[in-house]
């Protein structure tokens, strides 16, 4: 969510958010993502992520009764699907 302050330019606010995200990723490089977080990470719906997982097209971890995703697996999966225009 982008919160706009009238006194702060939007681009600055956006860069500040990106910077905060980068800091969080560097603090927790091996953090596992939930279904919702992984969907946001890839920019897809939770339902589509679930479909990919059930079809065996997306790597995941099962920890107890929870499904988790590793960011590096998601990056690799997305990079393999980049198409040249």
Backbone as CSV, one residue per row, in Angstrom:
resi,resn,N_x,N_y,N_z,CA_x,CA_y,CA_z,C_x,C_y,C_z
1,UNK,0.840,-1.162,0.000,0.000,0.000,0.000,0.893,1.235,0.000
2,UNK,0.597,2.166,-0.869,1.370,3.394,-0.985,0.620,4.507,-0.273
3,UNK,1.219,5.051,0.760,0.627,6.156,1.498,1.280,7.431,1.009
4,UNK,0.471,8.361,0.574,1.001,9.594,0.020,0.833,10.721,1.025
5,UNK,1.922,11.358,1.340,1.930,12.526,2.202,2.052,13.731,1.289
6,UNK,1.236,14.751,1.494,1.245,15.920,0.612,2.601,16.610,0.572
7,UNK,3.370,16.517,1.647,4.653,17.203,1.717,5.803,16.382,1.151
8,UNK,5.563,15.115,0.839,6.632,14.227,0.365,6.289,13.777,-1.047
9,UNK,7.205,13.973,-1.999,6.939,13.519,-3.369,6.678,12.015,-3.418
10,UNK,5.812,11.600,-4.341,5.434,10.184,-4.458,6.654,9.317,-4.757
11,UNK,7.531,9.786,-5.658,8.710,8.987,-6.011,9.581,8.720,-4.791
12,UNK,9.737,9.727,-3.941,10.515,9.545,-2.713,9.861,8.494,-1.829
13,UNK,8.546,8.563,-1.688,7.812,7.611,-0.860,7.987,6.193,-1.403
14,UNK,7.913,6.050,-2.738,8.083,4.750,-3.369,9.493,4.209,-3.119
15,UNK,10.496,5.054,-3.310,11.876,4.618,-3.090,12.113,4.248,-1.641
16,UNK,11.489,4.983,-0.732,11.617,4.675,0.688,11.046,3.277,0.967
17,UNK,9.905,2.951,0.337,9.306,1.629,0.505,10.183,0.533,-0.048
18,UNK,10.779,0.771,-1.228,11.684,-0.202,-1.836,12.899,-0.401,-0.939
19,UNK,13.418,0.691,-0.397,14.572,0.608,0.487,14.247,-0.211,1.727
20,UNK,13.072,0.009,2.303,12.661,-0.749,3.484,12.522,-2.234,3.151
21,UNK,11.987,-2.544,1.962,11.836,-3.931,1.551,13.209,-4.582,1.390
22,UNK,14.165,-3.866,0.795,15.509,-4.398,0.616,16.174,-4.662,1.958
23,UNK,15.981,-3.763,2.906,16.538,-3.952,4.238,15.935,-5.171,4.911
24,UNK,14.632,-5.347,4.771,13.973,-6.503,5.379,14.490,-7.793,4.761
25,UNK,14.683,-7.797,3.434,15.181,-8.997,2.769,16.602,-9.308,3.197
26,UNK,17.403,-8.271,3.426,18.778,-8.526,3.847,18.842,-8.994,5.294
27,UNK,17.879,-8.580,6.122,17.856,-9.018,7.509,17.403,-10.467,7.627
28,UNK,16.519,-10.901,6.733,15.970,-12.246,6.782,16.135,-12.926,5.427
29,UNK,17.370,-13.195,5.009,17.570,-13.744,3.667,16.985,-15.140,3.484
30,UNK,16.889,-15.917,4.542,16.398,-17.284,4.432,14.978,-17.433,4.970
31,UNK,14.278,-16.337,5.138,12.922,-16.367,5.686,11.982,-17.068,4.713
32,UNK,11.164,-17.952,5.238,10.179,-18.650,4.425,8.929,-17.793,4.298
33,UNK,8.298,-17.848,3.129,7.125,-17.034,2.864,5.853,-17.867,2.965
34,UNK,4.801,-17.251,3.456,3.484,-17.887,3.502,2.881,-17.864,2.095
35,UNK,1.727,-18.482,1.937,1.026,-18.497,0.650,0.743,-17.067,0.184
36,UNK,0.219,-16.255,1.063,-0.120,-14.873,0.718,1.133,-14.060,0.366
37,UNK,2.182,-14.216,1.167,3.424,-13.480,0.910,4.065,-13.911,-0.402
38,UNK,4.042,-15.209,-0.676,4.623,-15.713,-1.926,3.837,-15.201,-3.130
39,UNK,2.529,-15.143,-3.010,1.697,-14.614,-4.095,2.025,-13.143,-4.347
40,UNK,2.166,-12.371,-3.288,2.537,-10.961,-3.428,3.934,-10.836,-4.023
41,UNK,4.836,-11.692,-3.594,6.220,-11.695,-4.091,6.247,-11.877,-5.605
42,UNK,5.415,-12.798,-6.114,5.370,-13.084,-7.547,4.406,-12.185,-8.307
43,UNK,3.534,-11.498,-7.582,2.558,-10.633,-8.235,1.406,-11.407,-8.849
44,UNK,1.018,-12.505,-8.218,-0.101,-13.319,-8.695,-1.093,-13.504,-7.543
45,UNK,-2.243,-14.063,-7.842,-3.233,-14.306,-6.793,-2.845,-15.548,-5.985
46,UNK,-3.370,-15.637,-4.782,-3.129,-16.817,-3.936,-3.696,-18.068,-4.596
47,UNK,-4.821,-17.915,-5.273,-5.454,-19.052,-5.948,-4.556,-19.591,-7.071
48,UNK,-3.958,-18.686,-7.860,-3.075,-19.111,-8.937,-1.831,-19.796,-8.372
49,UNK,-1.301,-19.254,-7.284,-0.144,-19.868,-6.635,-0.503,-21.286,-6.170
50,UNK,-1.682,-21.438,-5.583,-2.151,-22.750,-5.129,-2.244,-23.714,-6.313
51,UNK,-2.783,-23.226,-7.429,-2.915,-24.066,-8.629,-1.552,-24.539,-9.109
52,UNK,-0.583,-23.633,-9.155,0.769,-24.008,-9.580,1.366,-25.064,-8.647
53,UNK,1.139,-24.896,-7.350,1.677,-25.849,-6.374,1.048,-27.216,-6.544
54,UNK,-0.269,-27.263,-6.668,-0.991,-28.536,-6.790,-0.598,-29.265,-8.079
55,UNK,-0.346,-28.511,-9.141,0.061,-29.105,-10.421,1.526,-29.516,-10.438
56,UNK,2.256,-29.217,-9.354,3.663,-29.602,-9.276,4.589,-28.697,-10.068
57,UNK,4.132,-27.499,-10.383,4.930,-26.580,-11.190,5.726,-25.588,-10.355
58,UNK,5.499,-25.542,-9.059,6.147,-24.562,-8.202,6.706,-25.258,-6.966
59,UNK,7.990,-25.049,-6.663,8.581,-25.692,-5.479,8.047,-25.085,-4.187
60,UNK,7.863,-25.938,-3.177,7.373,-25.483,-1.880,7.867,-26.425,-0.800
61,UNK,7.689,-26.007,0.436,8.029,-26.825,1.592,6.773,-27.045,2.421
62,UNK,6.637,-28.227,2.959,5.548,-28.480,3.899,6.185,-28.632,5.274
63,UNK,5.764,-27.781,6.190,6.253,-27.828,7.569,5.031,-28.051,8.446
64,UNK,4.895,-29.287,8.914,3.665,-29.639,9.632,2.507,-29.568,8.653
65,UNK,1.506,-28.767,8.985,0.366,-28.617,8.075,0.425,-27.288,7.318
66,UNK,1.572,-26.638,7.356,1.733,-25.346,6.692,2.564,-25.477,5.419
67,UNK,2.215,-24.675,4.431,2.943,-24.615,3.175,3.775,-23.342,3.192
68,UNK,5.060,-23.474,2.888,5.969,-22.330,2.867,6.756,-22.332,1.566
69,UNK,7.214,-21.156,1.188,7.970,-20.985,-0.047,9.276,-20.266,0.260
70,UNK,10.354,-20.695,-0.401,11.645,-20.012,-0.246,11.756,-18.950,-1.337
71,UNK,12.119,-17.710,-0.966,12.239,-16.646,-1.970,13.187,-17.002,-3.120
72,UNK,14.289,-17.677,-2.809,15.232,-18.022,-3.878,14.620,-19.008,-4.872
73,UNK,13.762,-19.922,-4.394,13.068,-20.842,-5.299,12.095,-20.085,-6.198
74,UNK,11.398,-19.110,-5.620,10.438,-18.327,-6.396,11.148,-17.482,-7.444
75,UNK,12.297,-16.894,-7.075,13.071,-16.103,-8.035,13.542,-16.975,-9.195
76,UNK,14.055,-18.153,-8.864,14.546,-19.072,-9.894,13.404,-19.509,-10.808
77,UNK,12.266,-19.855,-10.216,11.105,-20.282,-10.987,10.662,-19.174,-11.941
78,UNK,10.618,-17.933,-11.448,10.193,-16.805,-12.286,11.213,-16.533,-13.391
79,UNK,12.496,-16.622,-13.062,13.554,-16.355,-14.051,13.510,-17.374,-15.187
80,UNK,13.135,-18.603,-14.888,13.051,-19.638,-15.910,11.918,-19.382,-16.887
81,UNK,10.983,-18.527,-16.520,9.817,-18.264,-17.364,9.866,-16.939,-18.098
82,UNK,10.995,-16.255,-18.012,11.152,-14.987,-18.732,11.250,-15.285,-20.214
83,UNK,10.448,-14.574,-20.999,10.460,-14.768,-22.445,10.962,-13.499,-23.118
84,UNK,11.765,-13.679,-24.126,12.261,-12.537,-24.901,11.201,-12.106,-25.897
85,UNK,11.049,-10.802,-26.024,10.034,-10.278,-26.951,10.593,-10.107,-28.338
